[in-house]
Amino acid sequence: MQDNNTVEVMIGGRVYNLSGYEDVSYLQKVAAYINGRDQELMKQTGYAKQKPDMQNVLLQLTLADDYFKCNRELENIKRKYHDQEKEMYRLKHELVSMKMKYQTDNK
């Protein structure tokens, strides 16, 4: 069984103890991503004027948006990969057919 790792991270100017079974560097990377997105939002005048609970909701919406966009991109990549596999199979089949025809014609 994996050990539970704990690390102190700073998000939005506050220190949190983050724990999980992932590596400490991964936990820090997740916290840095959230903190970075929060800092980007803080640069927007409307965001900075909101109450903290609204800022939290807007941050959550931004993170969910990031997730869905990445998921959509992954699905597009998978579809392209599948299409390329089909094309490669078709070309291999065509190559084998041409080799057989060539061998038949040269006998």
C-alpha distances in whole Angstrom, upper triangle without the diagonal:
4,7,9,12,16,19,23,25,28,29,33,34,31,28,25,21,19,15,13,9,12,14,16,19,18,18,22,23,23,24,27,28,28,30,32,33,34,36,38,39,40,43,44,47,46,43,43,46,44,42,38,37,39,38,34,35,37,34,32,34,34,30,31,34,32,29,32,34,31,30,34,34,31,33,36,34,33,36,38,35,36,40,40,38,41,43,42,42,46,47,46,47,50,50,50,53,55,54,56,59,59,59,61,64,64,65
4,6,9,13,16,19,21,25,26,30,30,28,25,22,19,16,12,10,6,9,10,13,15,15,15,18,19,19,21,23,24,25,27,29,30,31,33,35,36,37,39,41,44,43,40,40,43,41,39,36,35,37,35,32,33,34,31,29,32,32,28,28,31,29,27,30,31,28,28,32,32,29,31,34,32,31,35,36,34,35,39,39,37,40,43,41,42,45,46,45,47,50,50,50,53,55,54,55,58,59,59,61,64,64,65
4,6,10,13,16,19,22,24,28,28,26,22,19,16,14,10,8,6,9,10,11,14,14,14,17,19,18,20,22,24,24,25,28,29,30,32,34,35,36,38,40,43,42,38,39,41,39,38,34,33,36,34,30,32,33,30,29,32,31,28,29,32,30,27,31,32,30,29,33,33,31,33,36,34,34,37,39,37,38,41,41,40,43,45,44,45,48,49,48,50,53,53,53,56,58,57,59,62,62,62,65,67,67,68
4,7,10,14,16,19,21,24,25,22,19,16,12,10,7,5,5,8,9,10,13,13,11,14,17,16,17,20,21,21,23,25,26,27,29,31,32,32,35,37,39,39,35,35,38,36,34,30,30,32,30,27,29,30,27,25,29,28,25,26,29,27,25,29,30,28,28,32,32,30,32,35,34,33,37,38,37,38,41,41,40,43,46,45,45,49,50,49,51,54,54,54,57,59,58,60,63,63,64,66,68,69,70
4,7,10,13,16,18,22,22,20,16,13,10,8,5,5,6,7,7,6,10,10,9,11,14,14,14,17,19,19,20,22,24,24,26,28,29,30,33,35,37,37,33,33,36,34,33,29,29,31,29,26,28,29,25,24,28,27,24,25,28,26,24,28,30,27,27,31,31,29,32,35,33,33,37,38,36,38,41,41,40,44,46,45,46,49,50,49,51,54,54,54,57,59,59,60,63,63,64,66,68,69,70
4,7,10,13,15,19,19,16,13,10,7,6,4,7,9,9,9,7,11,11,8,10,13,13,12,15,17,17,18,21,22,22,24,26,27,27,30,32,34,35,31,30,33,31,30,26,26,28,26,23,26,27,24,23,26,26,23,25,28,26,25,28,30,27,28,32,32,30,33,36,35,35,38,39,38,40,43,43,43,46,48,47,48,51,52,52,54,56,56,57,60,61,61,63,66,66,67,69,71,71,73
4,6,10,13,16,16,14,10,8,6,5,6,9,11,11,10,6,9,10,7,7,11,12,10,12,15,15,15,18,20,20,21,24,25,25,27,30,32,32,28,28,31,29,28,24,25,27,24,22,25,26,22,22,25,24,22,24,27,24,24,28,29,27,28,32,31,30,33,35,34,35,38,39,38,40,43,43,43,46,48,47,48,51,52,52,54,57,56,57,60,61,61,63,66,66,67,69,71,72,73
4,7,10,13,12,10,6,6,5,6,9,12,15,14,13,10,11,12,9,8,12,12,10,12,15,14,13,16,19,18,19,22,23,22,25,27,29,30,26,25,28,27,25,22,23,25,22,20,23,24,21,21,24,24,21,24,26,24,24,28,29,27,29,32,32,31,34,37,36,36,40,41,40,42,45,45,45,48,50,49,51,54,54,54,57,59,59,60,63,64,64,66,68,69,70,72,74,74,76
4,7,10,10,8,6,5,6,7,10,13,16,14,14,10,11,11,8,6,10,10,6,8,11,11,9,12,15,14,15,18,19,19,21,24,26,26,23,22,25,24,23,19,20,22,19,17,20,21,17,18,21,20,18,21,23,21,22,25,26,25,26,30,29,29,32,34,33,34,37,38,38,40,43,43,43,46,47,47,49,52,52,52,55,57,57,58,61,62,62,64,67,67,68,70,72,72,74
4,7,6,5,4,6,9,10,13,16,19,18,17,14,14,14,11,9,11,11,7,8,11,10,7,11,13,11,12,15,16,15,18,21,22,23,20,18,21,21,20,16,18,20,17,15,19,19,15,17,20,19,17,21,22,21,22,25,26,25,27,30,30,30,33,34,34,35,38,39,39,41,44,44,44,47,49,48,50,53,53,54,56,58,58,60,62,63,64,66,68,68,70,72,73,74,76
4,5,5,6,7,10,11,14,17,20,19,18,16,15,15,12,10,12,10,7,7,9,7,5,9,10,8,9,13,13,12,15,18,19,20,16,15,18,17,17,13,15,16,13,12,15,15,12,13,17,15,14,17,19,18,19,22,23,22,25,27,27,28,31,32,32,34,36,37,37,40,42,42,43,46,47,47,49,52,52,53,55,57,57,59,61,62,63,65,67,67,69,71,72,73,75
4,6,8,10,14,14,18,20,24,22,22,19,19,18,16,14,15,13,10,10,11,9,6,9,10,7,7,11,11,10,13,15,16,17,13,12,15,14,14,10,13,14,11,10,14,13,11,13,16,15,15,18,19,19,20,23,24,24,26,28,29,29,32,34,34,35,38,39,39,42,43,44,45,48,49,49,51,53,54,55,57,59,59,61,63,64,65,67,69,69,71,73,74,75,78
4,7,10,13,15,18,21,25,23,23,20,19,20,17,15,16,15,12,12,14,12,9,11,13,10,10,14,14,12,15,17,18,19,16,14,17,16,16,13,15,17,14,13,17,17,15,17,20,19,18,22,23,22,24,27,27,27,29,32,32,33,35,37,37,39,41,42,42,45,47,47,48,51,52,52,54,56,57,58,60,62,62,64,66,67,68,70,72,72,74,76,77,78,80
4,6,10,12,16,19,22,22,21,18,19,19,16,14,16,15,11,12,15,12,10,13,15,12,13,16,16,15,18,20,21,21,18,16,19,18,16,13,15,17,15,13,17,18,15,17,20,20,19,22,24,23,24,27,28,28,30,32,33,33,36,38,38,39,42,43,43,45,47,48,48,51,52,53,55,57,58,58,61,62,63,64,67,68,68,70,72,73,74,76,78,78,81
4,7,9,13,16,20,19,19,15,16,17,14,12,15,14,10,12,15,13,11,15,16,14,15,19,19,18,21,23,24,25,21,20,22,21,20,16,18,20,18,16,20,20,17,19,22,21,20,23,25,24,24,28,29,28,30,33,33,33,36,38,37,39,42,43,42,45,47,47,48,51,52,52,54,56,57,57,60,62,62,63,66,67,67,69,72,72,73,76,77,78,80
4,6,10,13,17,16,16,14,15,15,11,11,14,13,9,12,14,13,12,15,17,15,17,20,20,19,23,25,26,26,22,21,24,22,20,17,17,20,18,15,19,20,17,17,21,21,19,21,24,23,23,26,28,27,28,31,32,31,34,36,36,37,40,41,41,43,45,45,46,49,50,50,52,54,55,56,58,60,60,61,64,65,66,68,70,70,71,74,75,76,78
4,7,10,14,14,14,11,14,14,10,11,14,13,10,13,16,14,14,18,19,18,20,23,23,23,26,28,30,30,26,25,27,26,24,20,20,23,21,18,21,23,20,19,23,23,20,23,26,24,24,27,29,27,28,32,32,31,34,36,36,36,40,41,40,42,45,45,45,48,50,50,51,54,55,55,57,59,59,60,63,64,65,67,69,69,70,73,74,75,77
4,7,10,11,11,9,11,11,7,8,11,10,8,12,14,13,13,17,18,17,19,22,22,23,26,27,30,29,25,25,28,26,24,21,21,23,21,18,20,22,18,18,21,21,18,20,23,21,21,24,26,24,25,29,29,28,30,33,32,33,36,37,37,38,41,42,42,44,46,46,47,50,51,51,53,56,56,57,59,61,61,63,65,66,67,69,71,71,73
4,7,8,10,8,11,11,8,10,13,11,11,14,16,15,17,19,21,20,23,25,25,26,29,31,33,33,29,29,31,29,28,24,24,26,24,21,23,24,21,20,23,23,20,21,25,23,21,25,27,25,25,29,29,28,30,33,32,32,36,37,36,38,41,41,41,43,46,45,46,49,50,50,52,54,55,55,58,60,60,61,64,65,65,67,69,70,72
4,5,8,8,11,10,8,11,13,11,12,16,16,16,18,21,21,22,24,26,27,28,31,32,35,34,30,31,33,31,30,26,25,27,25,22,24,25,22,20,23,23,20,21,24,22,20,24,25,23,23,27,27,25,28,31,30,29,33,34,33,35,38,38,38,40,43,42,43,46,47,47,49,51,51,52,55,56,57,58,61,61,62,64,66,67,68
4,7,9,11,10,9,13,14,13,15,18,18,19,21,23,24,25,27,29,29,31,33,35,38,37,33,34,37,35,33,30,29,31,29,25,27,28,25,23,26,25,22,23,26,24,21,25,26,24,24,27,27,25,27,30,29,28,32,34,32,33,37,37,36,39,41,40,41,44,45,45,47,49,49,50,53,54,54,56,58,59,59,62,64,64,66
4,6,8,6,7,10,11,11,13,15,16,17,19,20,21,23,25,26,27,29,31,33,36,35,32,32,35,34,33,29,29,30,28,25,26,27,23,22,25,24,20,21,24,21,19,23,24,21,21,25,25,23,25,28,26,26,30,31,29,31,34,34,34,37,39,38,39,42,43,42,45,47,47,48,51,52,52,54,56,57,57,60,62,62,64
4,5,5,6,9,10,11,13,14,16,17,19,20,22,23,24,26,28,29,31,33,36,36,32,33,36,34,34,30,30,31,29,26,28,28,25,24,26,25,22,23,26,23,21,25,26,23,23,27,26,24,27,30,28,28,32,32,31,33,36,35,35,38,40,39,40,43,44,43,46,48,48,49,51,53,53,54,57,57,58,60,62,63,64
4,5,5,6,9,10,11,12,14,16,16,18,20,21,22,24,26,27,29,31,34,34,30,30,34,32,32,28,28,30,27,24,27,27,23,23,26,24,21,23,26,23,22,26,26,24,25,28,28,26,29,31,30,30,34,35,33,35,38,38,38,41,42,41,43,46,46,46,49,51,51,52,55,56,56,58,60,60,61,64,65,66,67
4,5,5,6,9,10,10,12,14,15,16,18,20,20,22,24,25,27,29,32,33,29,29,33,32,31,28,28,30,27,24,26,26,22,22,25,23,20,22,24,21,21,24,24,22,23,27,25,24,28,29,27,28,32,32,31,33,36,35,36,39,40,39,41,44,44,44,47,49,48,50,53,53,53,56,58,58,59,62,63,63,65
4,5,5,6,9,10,11,13,14,15,17,18,20,21,23,24,26,28,31,31,28,28,32,30,30,27,27,28,25,22,24,24,20,20,22,20,17,19,21,18,17,21,21,18,20,23,22,21,24,26,24,25,29,29,28,30,33,33,33,36,38,37,39,41,42,42,44,46,46,47,50,51,51,54,56,56,57,60,61,62,63
4,5,5,6,9,10,11,12,14,16,17,18,20,21,23,25,27,30,30,26,26,29,28,27,24,24,25,22,20,22,22,18,18,21,19,16,18,21,18,17,21,22,20,21,24,24,23,26,28,27,27,31,32,31,33,36,36,36,39,40,40,41,44,45,45,47,49,49,51,53,55,55,57,59,59,60,63,64,65,67
4,5,5,6,9,10,10,12,14,15,16,18,20,21,22,25,28,28,25,24,28,27,26,23,24,25,22,20,22,22,18,18,21,19,16,19,21,18,18,22,23,20,22,26,25,24,27,29,28,29,32,33,32,35,37,37,37,40,42,41,43,46,46,46,49,51,51,52,55,56,56,58,60,61,62,64,66,66,68
4,5,5,6,9,10,10,12,14,15,16,18,20,21,23,27,27,24,24,27,27,27,23,24,24,21,19,21,21,17,17,19,17,14,17,19,16,16,19,19,17,19,22,21,21,24,26,24,26,29,29,29,31,34,33,34,37,38,38,40,43,43,43,46,48,47,49,52,53,53,55,57,57,59,61,62,63,65
4,5,5,6,9,10,11,12,14,16,17,18,20,22,25,25,22,22,26,24,24,21,21,21,19,16,18,18,14,14,16,15,11,14,16,13,13,17,17,15,17,20,20,19,23,24,24,25,28,29,28,31,33,33,34,37,38,38,40,42,43,43,46,48,48,49,52,53,53,55,57,58,59,61,63,64,66
4,5,5,6,8,10,10,12,14,15,16,19,21,23,24,20,20,23,22,22,18,19,20,17,15,17,17,13,13,16,15,12,15,17,15,15,19,20,18,20,23,23,23,26,28,27,28,31,32,32,34,37,37,37,40,42,42,43,46,46,47,49,51,51,53,55,56,57,59,61,62,63,65,67,67,69
4,5,5,6,9,10,10,12,14,15,17,19,22,23,19,19,23,22,22,19,20,21,17,16,18,17,14,15,17,15,13,16,17,15,16,19,19,18,20,23,22,23,26,27,26,28,31,32,31,34,36,36,37,40,41,41,43,45,46,46,49,51,51,52,55,56,56,59,60,61,62,65,66,66,69
4,5,5,6,9,10,11,12,14,16,18,21,21,18,19,22,21,22,19,19,19,16,15,16,15,11,12,14,12,9,13,14,11,12,16,16,14,17,20,19,19,22,24,23,25,28,28,28,31,33,33,34,37,38,38,40,43,43,44,46,48,48,50,52,53,54,56,58,58,60,62,63,64,66
4,5,5,6,9,10,11,12,15,16,19,19,15,16,19,18,18,15,16,16,13,11,13,12,8,9,12,10,8,11,13,11,12,16,16,15,18,20,20,21,24,25,25,27,29,30,31,33,35,35,37,39,40,41,43,45,45,46,49,50,51,53,55,56,57,59,60,61,63,65,66,67,69
4,6,5,6,9,10,10,13,15,17,18,15,14,18,17,17,14,16,16,13,12,14,13,10,12,14,12,11,15,16,14,16,19,19,19,21,24,23,24,27,28,28,30,33,33,34,36,38,38,40,42,43,43,46,48,48,49,52,53,53,55,58,58,59,62,63,64,65,67,69,69,72
4,5,5,6,9,10,11,13,16,17,14,15,18,18,19,17,18,18,14,14,16,14,11,13,15,12,11,15,15,13,15,18,18,17,20,22,22,23,26,27,26,29,31,31,32,35,36,36,38,40,41,42,44,46,46,47,50,51,51,53,56,56,57,60,61,61,63,65,66,67,70
4,5,5,6,9,10,11,15,15,12,13,17,16,17,15,16,15,11,11,13,11,7,10,11,8,8,12,12,10,13,15,15,15,18,20,20,21,24,25,25,27,29,30,31,33,35,35,37,39,40,41,43,45,45,47,49,50,51,53,55,55,57,59,60,61,63,65,66,67,69
4,5,5,6,9,10,13,13,10,10,14,13,14,12,13,12,9,9,11,9,6,10,11,9,10,13,14,13,15,18,18,18,21,23,23,24,27,28,28,30,33,33,34,37,38,39,40,43,44,44,46,48,49,50,52,54,54,56,58,59,60,63,64,65,66,68,69,70,73
4,5,5,7,9,12,13,10,10,14,14,15,13,16,15,11,12,15,12,10,13,15,12,13,16,16,15,18,21,20,20,23,25,25,26,29,30,30,32,34,35,36,38,40,40,42,44,45,46,48,50,50,51,54,55,55,58,60,60,61,64,65,65,67,70,70,71,74
4,5,5,7,11,12,10,10,14,15,17,15,17,16,12,13,15,12,10,13,14,11,12,15,14,13,17,19,18,19,22,23,22,24,27,27,28,30,32,32,34,36,37,38,40,42,42,43,46,47,48,49,52,53,53,55,57,58,59,62,63,63,65,67,68,69,72
4,5,5,9,9,6,8,11,11,13,12,14,12,9,11,12,9,8,11,11,9,11,14,14,13,17,18,18,19,22,23,23,25,27,28,29,31,33,33,35,37,38,39,41,43,44,45,47,49,49,51,53,54,55,57,59,59,61,63,64,65,67,69,70,71,73
4,5,7,8,6,5,9,10,12,11,14,12,9,11,13,11,10,14,14,12,14,17,17,17,20,22,22,23,26,27,27,29,31,32,32,35,37,37,38,41,42,43,45,47,47,48,51,52,53,54,57,58,58,61,62,63,64,67,68,68,70,72,73,74,77
4,6,9,8,7,11,12,15,15,17,15,12,15,16,13,13,17,17,14,16,19,18,18,21,23,22,23,26,27,27,29,32,32,33,35,37,37,38,41,42,42,45,47,47,48,51,52,52,54,56,57,58,60,62,62,64,66,67,68,70,72,72,73,76
4,6,5,6,9,11,14,14,16,14,11,14,15,12,12,16,15,13,16,19,17,18,21,22,21,23,26,26,27,29,31,31,32,35,36,37,38,41,41,42,45,46,47,48,50,52,52,54,56,57,58,60,62,62,64,66,67,68,70,72,72,74,76
4,6,5,7,9,13,14,16,14,12,15,16,13,14,18,17,16,19,21,20,21,24,25,25,27,29,30,30,33,35,35,36,39,40,40,42,44,45,46,48,50,50,52,54,55,56,58,60,60,61,64,65,66,67,70,71,71,74,75,76,77,80
4,6,5,7,10,12,14,11,10,13,14,11,13,16,15,15,18,20,19,20,23,24,24,26,28,28,29,32,33,34,35,38,39,39,41,43,44,45,47,49,50,51,53,55,55,57,59,60,61,63,65,65,67,69,70,71,73,75,76,77,80
4,5,5,9,9,11,8,6,10,11,8,10,13,13,12,15,17,16,18,20,22,22,24,26,27,27,30,31,32,34,36,37,38,40,42,43,44,46,47,48,50,52,53,54,56,58,59,60,62,63,64,66,68,69,70,72,74,74,76,78
4,6,8,9,12,10,8,11,13,11,12,15,16,15,17,20,20,20,23,25,25,26,29,30,30,32,34,35,36,38,40,41,42,44,46,46,48,50,51,52,54,56,57,58,60,61,62,65,66,67,68,71,72,72,74,76,77,78,81
4,7,9,12,10,9,13,14,12,14,17,17,17,20,22,22,23,26,27,27,29,31,32,33,35,37,37,39,41,42,43,45,47,48,49,51,53,54,55,57,58,59,61,63,64,65,67,69,70,71,73,74,75,77,79,80,81,84
4,6,8,6,6,10,10,10,12,14,15,15,18,19,20,21,23,25,25,27,29,30,31,33,35,36,37,39,41,42,43,45,46,48,50,51,52,54,56,57,58,60,62,63,64,66,67,68,70,72,73,74,76,78,79,80,82
4,6,5,6,9,10,11,12,14,15,16,18,20,21,23,24,26,27,29,30,31,33,35,36,37,39,41,42,43,45,47,48,49,51,53,54,55,57,58,60,61,63,64,65,67,69,70,72,73,75,76,78,79,80,82,84
4,5,5,6,9,10,10,12,14,15,16,18,20,21,22,24,26,27,28,30,31,33,34,36,37,39,40,42,43,45,46,48,49,51,52,53,55,57,58,59,61,63,64,65,67,68,70,72,73,74,76,78,79,80,82
4,5,5,6,9,10,11,12,14,15,17,18,20,21,23,24,26,27,29,30,32,33,35,36,37,39,41,42,43,45,47,48,49,51,52,54,55,57,58,60,61,63,64,66,67,69,70,72,73,75,76,78,79,81
4,5,5,6,9,10,10,12,14,15,16,18,20,21,22,24,25,27,28,30,31,33,35,36,37,39,40,42,43,45,46,48,49,51,52,54,55,57,58,60,61,63,64,65,67,69,70,71,73,75,76,77,80
4,5,5,6,9,10,10,12,14,15,16,18,20,21,22,24,26,27,28,30,32,33,34,36,37,39,40,42,43,45,47,48,49,51,52,54,55,57,58,59,61,63,64,65,67,69,70,71,73,74,76,78
4,5,5,6,9,10,11,12,14,15,16,18,20,21,22,24,26,27,29,30,32,33,35,36,37,39,41,42,43,45,47,48,49,51,52,53,55,57,58,60,61,63,64,66,67,68,70,72,73,74,76
4,5,5,6,9,10,10,12,14,15,16,18,20,21,22,24,26,27,29,30,31,33,35,36,37,39,40,42,43,45,46,48,49,51,52,54,55,57,58,60,61,63,64,66,67,69,70,71,73,75
4,5,5,6,9,10,10,12,14,15,16,18,20,21,22,24,26,27,29,30,31,33,34,36,37,39,40,42,43,45,46,48,49,51,52,54,55,57,58,59,61,63,64,65,67,69,70,71,74
4,5,5,6,9,10,11,12,14,15,17,18,20,21,23,24,26,27,29,30,32,33,35,36,37,39,41,42,43,45,47,48,49,51,52,53,55,57,58,59,61,63,64,65,67,68,70,72
4,5,5,6,8,10,10,12,14,15,16,18,20,21,22,24,26,27,29,30,31,33,35,36,37,39,41,42,43,45,46,48,49,51,52,54,55,57,58,60,61,62,64,66,67,68,70
4,5,5,6,9,10,10,12,14,15,16,18,20,21,22,24,25,27,29,30,31,33,34,36,37,39,40,42,43,45,46,48,49,51,52,54,55,57,58,60,61,63,64,65,67,69
4,5,5,6,9,10,11,12,14,15,17,18,20,21,23,24,26,27,29,30,32,33,35,36,37,39,41,42,43,45,47,48,49,51,53,54,55,57,58,59,61,63,64,65,68
4,5,5,6,9,10,11,12,14,15,16,18,20,21,22,24,26,27,28,30,31,33,35,36,37,39,41,42,43,45,46,47,49,51,52,53,55,57,58,59,61,62,64,66
4,5,5,6,9,10,10,12,14,15,16,18,20,21,22,24,25,27,29,30,31,33,35,36,37,39,40,42,43,45,46,48,49,51,52,54,55,56,58,60,61,63,65
4,5,5,6,9,10,11,12,14,15,17,18,20,21,23,24,26,27,29,30,32,33,34,36,38,39,40,42,43,45,47,48,49,51,53,54,55,57,58,59,61,63
4,6,5,6,9,10,11,12,14,15,16,18,20,21,22,24,26,27,28,30,32,33,35,36,37,39,41,42,43,45,46,48,49,51,52,53,55,57,58,59,61
4,6,5,6,9,10,10,12,14,15,16,18,20,21,22,24,26,27,29,30,31,33,35,36,37,39,40,42,43,45,46,48,49,51,52,54,55,56,58,60
4,5,5,6,9,10,10,12,14,15,16,18,20,21,22,24,25,27,29,30,31,33,34,36,37,39,40,42,43,45,46,48,49,51,52,54,55,57,59
4,5,5,6,9,10,11,12,14,15,17,18,20,21,23,24,26,27,28,30,32,33,34,36,37,39,41,42,43,45,47,48,49,51,52,53,55,57
4,5,5,6,9,10,10,12,14,15,16,18,20,21,22,24,26,27,28,30,31,33,34,36,37,39,40,42,43,45,46,47,49,51,52,53,55
4,5,5,6,9,10,10,12,14,15,16,18,20,21,23,24,25,27,29,30,31,33,35,36,37,39,40,42,43,45,46,48,49,51,52,54
4,5,5,6,9,10,11,12,14,15,17,18,20,21,23,24,26,27,29,30,32,33,34,36,38,39,41,42,43,45,47,48,49,51,53
4,5,5,6,9,10,11,12,14,15,16,18,20,21,22,24,26,27,28,30,31,33,35,36,37,39,41,42,43,45,46,47,49,51
4,5,5,6,9,10,10,12,14,15,16,18,20,21,22,24,25,27,28,30,31,33,34,36,37,39,40,41,43,45,46,47,50
4,5,5,6,9,10,10,12,14,15,17,18,20,21,23,24,26,27,29,30,32,33,34,36,38,39,40,42,43,45,46,48
4,5,5,6,9,10,11,12,14,15,16,18,20,21,22,24,26,27,28,30,32,33,34,36,37,39,41,42,43,45,47
4,5,5,6,9,10,10,12,14,15,16,18,20,21,22,24,25,26,28,30,31,33,34,36,37,39,40,41,43,45
4,5,5,6,9,10,10,12,14,15,16,18,20,21,23,24,25,27,29,30,31,33,35,36,37,39,40,42,44
4,5,5,6,9,10,11,12,14,15,17,18,20,21,23,24,26,27,29,30,32,33,34,36,38,39,41,43
4,5,5,6,9,10,10,12,14,15,16,18,20,21,22,24,26,27,28,30,31,32,34,36,37,38,41
4,5,5,6,9,10,10,12,14,15,16,18,20,21,22,24,25,27,29,30,31,33,34,36,37,39
4,5,5,6,9,10,11,12,14,15,17,18,20,21,23,24,26,27,29,30,32,33,35,36,38
4,5,5,6,9,10,11,12,14,15,16,18,20,21,22,24,26,27,28,30,32,33,34,37
4,5,5,6,9,10,10,12,14,15,16,18,20,21,22,24,25,26,28,30,31,32,35
4,5,5,6,9,10,10,12,14,15,17,18,20,21,23,24,25,27,29,30,31,33
4,5,5,6,9,10,11,12,14,15,16,18,20,21,23,24,26,27,28,30,32
4,5,5,6,9,10,10,12,14,15,16,18,20,21,22,24,26,27,28,31
4,5,5,6,9,10,10,12,14,15,16,18,20,21,22,24,25,27,29
4,5,5,6,9,10,11,12,14,15,17,18,20,21,23,24,26,27
4,5,5,6,9,10,11,12,14,15,16,18,20,21,22,24,26
4,5,5,6,9,10,10,12,14,15,16,18,20,21,22,25
4,5,5,6,9,10,11,12,14,15,17,18,20,21,23
4,5,5,6,9,10,11,12,14,15,17,18,20,22
4,5,5,6,9,10,10,12,14,15,16,18,20
4,5,5,6,9,10,10,12,14,15,16,19
4,5,5,6,9,10,11,12,14,15,17
4,5,5,6,9,10,11,12,14,16
4,5,5,6,9,10,10,12,14
4,5,5,6,8,10,11,13
4,5,5,6,9,10,11
4,5,5,6,9,10
4,5,5,6,9
4,6,5,6
4,6,6
4,6
4
